[in-house]
């Protein structure tokens, strides 16, 4: 009897996601297969990828570079600094947690699927309310231009604009985003290596990074997940 195949969903926008593009630009196309392998594992384990950095690099990083596993460990360091993963035990086992891993599983509804009329009405009501709260295009653009001017890494402006339009921030949220960017500029991860690990503006917006919590004093001196990662590089 043939073995049953198990599948996990991937967003239709995965290959055009700013995170994916940034990963390819930094480590090459093999890093995408490594990331997909980790997402597949996270999908089966409630967001967790179990193992130490060398183990994960050996199991998932084989797609990146079979001969230099340390390169895969560097990719893990990169992902952690970008805020895509964090070191977090799964019970008593060493593991990484894929932050917002469910966003990569977003897919459109199946065509022809039965629609609940009450649910449809709820969506219509929400759409009307969104239209009321959404600022006009020129207001959105003005707010984005201010955001862009204050963001320290000016790359991928068109992708950032698309992310901004998707969020449709009102004046209060625009102000909160700008304040968060100003706060982030003093965070160790953003100051490290002359801003090497500052996320692309589109990544910052798509991941809702303005909601990040400021690192504690202890984390500022040495982020807990960084030390074991650096020891492996």
C-alpha positions as CSV (number, residue, x, y, z in Angstrom):
1,X,0.0,0.0,0.0
2,X,1.5,3.3,-1.0
3,X,2.5,5.7,1.8
4,X,0.0,8.5,2.4
5,X,1.5,11.9,1.6
6,X,1.0,14.7,4.1
7,X,0.8,18.3,2.7
8,X,1.1,21.7,4.3
9,X,-0.3,24.9,2.8
10,X,1.9,27.7,1.6
11,X,0.7,31.2,0.8
12,X,0.3,32.0,-2.9
13,X,2.5,35.1,-2.1
14,X,5.3,33.1,-0.6
15,X,7.8,33.6,-3.5
16,X,7.1,37.3,-3.7
17,X,7.1,37.8,0.1
18,X,9.8,40.4,1.1
19,X,11.2,37.9,3.6
20,X,11.7,35.3,0.9
21,X,13.3,37.8,-1.5
22,X,15.6,39.0,1.3
23,X,16.7,35.5,2.1
24,X,17.5,34.7,-1.5
25,X,19.5,38.0,-1.9
26,X,21.5,37.1,1.2
27,X,22.1,33.3,1.0
28,X,20.9,32.2,-2.4
29,X,18.0,30.1,-3.6
30,X,19.0,27.1,-1.4
31,X,18.0,29.1,1.6
32,X,14.4,29.1,0.5
33,X,14.3,25.3,0.5
34,X,15.9,25.4,4.0
35,X,13.2,27.9,5.1
36,X,10.4,25.8,3.5
37,X,11.7,22.7,5.3
38,X,11.6,24.5,8.6
39,X,8.1,25.8,7.9
40,X,6.9,22.3,7.1
41,X,8.3,21.1,10.4
42,X,6.8,24.1,12.3
43,X,3.4,23.3,10.7
44,X,3.5,19.8,12.3
45,X,4.7,21.0,15.7
46,X,2.7,24.1,16.5
47,X,5.4,26.5,15.2
48,X,8.4,24.7,16.7
49,X,11.5,23.3,15.0
50,X,13.2,21.1,17.5
51,X,17.0,20.7,17.8
52,X,20.2,22.6,18.5
53,X,21.6,25.0,15.8
54,X,24.1,22.4,14.4
55,X,21.3,19.7,14.3
56,X,18.9,22.0,12.5
57,X,21.6,23.2,10.1
58,X,22.4,19.5,9.3
59,X,18.8,18.5,8.8
60,X,17.2,21.5,7.1
61,X,20.4,23.3,5.9
62,X,21.3,20.4,3.5
63,X,19.4,22.3,0.8
64,X,21.6,25.4,1.4
65,X,25.1,23.8,1.4
66,X,25.9,20.2,1.9
67,X,29.6,20.8,2.3
68,X,29.6,23.8,4.6
69,X,26.9,23.3,7.4
70,X,28.3,26.4,9.2
71,X,26.7,28.5,6.4
72,X,23.3,27.1,7.4
73,X,24.0,28.1,11.0
74,X,24.8,31.6,9.9
75,X,21.4,31.6,8.1
76,X,19.8,30.7,11.5
77,X,21.6,33.6,13.1
78,X,20.4,35.9,10.3
79,X,16.8,34.6,10.8
80,X,16.9,35.2,14.5
81,X,18.3,38.7,14.1
82,X,15.6,39.5,11.6
83,X,13.0,38.4,14.1
84,X,11.7,35.4,12.0
85,X,12.6,32.8,14.6
86,X,13.6,32.8,18.2
87,X,15.3,30.2,20.4
88,X,12.6,28.7,22.7
89,X,12.5,25.3,24.3
90,X,9.7,23.0,23.4
91,X,9.1,21.4,26.8
92,X,12.7,20.4,27.8
93,X,13.9,20.1,24.3
94,X,16.1,22.7,22.6
95,X,14.1,24.3,19.7
96,X,13.3,27.3,17.7
97,X,9.9,28.9,17.3
98,X,8.9,30.3,13.9
99,X,7.4,33.7,14.7
100,X,4.1,34.3,12.8
101,X,4.6,31.0,11.1
102,X,0.9,30.8,10.4
103,X,1.1,33.8,8.0
104,X,2.9,31.5,5.5
105,X,-0.1,29.1,5.5
106,X,-2.6,31.7,4.4
107,X,-4.4,30.7,1.2
108,X,-7.5,31.8,-0.6
109,X,-10.8,30.0,0.0
110,X,-11.7,27.2,-2.4
111,X,-13.8,28.3,-5.3
112,X,-17.4,27.1,-5.3
113,X,-17.3,26.5,-1.5
114,X,-20.6,27.0,0.2
115,X,-21.0,30.5,1.6
116,X,-22.8,31.2,4.8
117,X,-25.1,34.1,4.1
118,X,-24.8,35.4,7.7
119,X,-21.0,35.3,7.4
120,X,-21.2,37.1,4.0
121,X,-23.3,39.9,5.6
122,X,-20.7,40.2,8.4
123,X,-18.0,40.6,5.8
124,X,-20.0,43.2,4.0
125,X,-20.5,45.1,7.3
126,X,-16.8,44.9,8.0
127,X,-16.0,46.2,4.5
128,X,-18.3,49.2,5.0
129,X,-16.7,50.0,8.3
130,X,-13.2,49.6,6.8
131,X,-14.2,52.0,4.1
132,X,-15.3,54.6,6.7
133,X,-12.0,54.2,8.7
134,X,-9.6,54.0,5.7
135,X,-8.0,57.3,4.8
136,X,-8.1,58.4,1.1
137,X,-5.3,57.5,-1.2
138,X,-3.5,60.9,-1.0
139,X,-3.6,60.7,2.8
140,X,-2.1,57.2,2.7
141,X,0.6,58.4,0.4
142,X,1.5,61.4,2.5
143,X,1.7,59.2,5.6
144,X,3.9,56.7,3.7
145,X,6.2,59.4,2.5
146,X,6.8,60.5,6.1
147,X,7.4,56.9,7.2
148,X,9.8,56.3,4.3
149,X,11.7,59.5,5.1
150,X,12.3,58.4,8.7
151,X,13.0,54.7,8.0
152,X,16.8,54.1,8.2
153,X,17.0,51.4,5.5
154,X,15.7,52.7,2.2
155,X,15.3,49.6,0.0
156,X,12.3,48.1,-1.7
157,X,10.2,51.3,-1.7
158,X,7.5,49.8,-4.0
159,X,7.2,46.7,-1.9
160,X,6.9,48.9,1.2
161,X,4.2,51.0,-0.4
162,X,2.2,47.9,-1.3
163,X,2.5,46.8,2.4
164,X,1.5,50.2,3.6
165,X,-1.6,50.2,1.4
166,X,-2.5,46.7,2.6
167,X,-2.4,47.9,6.2
168,X,-4.3,51.1,5.4
169,X,-3.2,52.8,8.6
170,X,-5.3,55.6,10.0
171,X,-3.7,58.7,11.5
172,X,-3.4,57.1,14.9
173,X,-1.7,54.0,13.6
174,X,0.6,56.0,11.3
175,X,1.8,58.0,14.3
176,X,2.3,54.7,16.3
177,X,4.4,53.2,13.4
178,X,6.6,56.3,13.1
179,X,7.2,56.4,16.9
180,X,8.1,52.7,16.9
181,X,10.6,53.2,14.1
182,X,12.2,56.0,16.1
183,X,12.4,53.7,19.1
184,X,13.8,50.8,17.1
185,X,16.7,52.9,16.0
186,X,18.3,52.6,19.4
187,X,17.8,48.9,19.7
188,X,21.0,46.8,19.6
189,X,19.8,44.6,16.7
190,X,19.3,47.8,14.6
191,X,22.6,49.4,15.6
192,X,24.7,46.2,15.0
193,X,27.1,46.3,12.1
194,X,26.0,49.7,11.0
195,X,22.3,48.6,10.6
196,X,23.0,45.4,8.7
197,X,20.1,43.6,10.4
198,X,17.5,46.3,10.1
199,X,14.6,44.7,8.3
200,X,13.5,45.9,4.9
201,X,10.7,48.4,5.3
202,X,8.2,46.0,3.6
203,X,9.2,43.3,6.1
204,X,8.8,45.7,9.0
205,X,5.3,46.5,7.9
206,X,4.2,43.1,6.8
207,X,5.3,41.5,10.1
208,X,3.7,44.3,12.2
209,X,7.1,45.0,13.8
210,X,5.9,48.3,15.3
211,X,4.2,46.0,17.9
212,X,7.5,44.5,19.0
213,X,8.4,44.8,22.7
214,X,11.6,46.7,23.6
215,X,14.4,44.4,24.7
216,X,15.1,44.3,28.5
217,X,18.4,45.5,30.0
218,X,19.6,41.9,30.1
219,X,18.7,41.3,26.5
220,X,20.4,44.5,25.5
221,X,23.7,43.3,26.8
222,X,23.4,39.9,25.3
223,X,20.2,38.6,23.6
224,X,19.5,35.1,25.1
225,X,19.3,33.4,21.8
226,X,22.4,35.0,20.3
227,X,25.1,33.5,22.5
228,X,24.6,29.8,21.6
229,X,24.1,30.7,17.9
230,X,27.4,32.7,17.7
231,X,29.2,29.9,19.5
232,X,28.3,27.6,16.6
233,X,29.4,29.9,13.8
